[in-house]
Amino acid sequence: MRLGDGLLLAAALSLELFFIHRYWAGATTGDIAVIQSPAGSQEVRLDRDQTLTVMGALGPSILEVRDGAIGFVQSPCSRKICIRSGFHSHAGATTACVPNRISLSVAGMREDGFDAIHH
């Protein structure tokens, strides 16, 4: 690796950090969560603590809304990745229990009007 390669790499990393800060640091807290399941779609407000039972392909999953965040707390899947993903409160956050065919997405708008940036 030569000096020019190092400078190019440093410039690319600096630019990436700039874009991450510019477009993702301003994420706002979501207002609702959209839950998709084999039974359909439902919206849940995140401003009230509650426990939800959602039927999936393998059986019921239990989701909990607590302090403006939502997450899986019980699920019949084997690996429990959905539970380990934790609670989500920022607009655009998404998690799923793929074997049970249940997903949730936190919805809300960023201060600049974008809810996601795709490239």
Secondary structure, 3 states (H helix, E strand, C coil): CCHHHHHHHHHHHHHHHHHHHHHHCCCCECCEEEEEECCEEEEEECCCCEEEEEECCCCEEEEEEECCEEEEEECCCCCCHHHHCCCECECCCEEEECCCCEEEEEECCCCCCCCCCCC
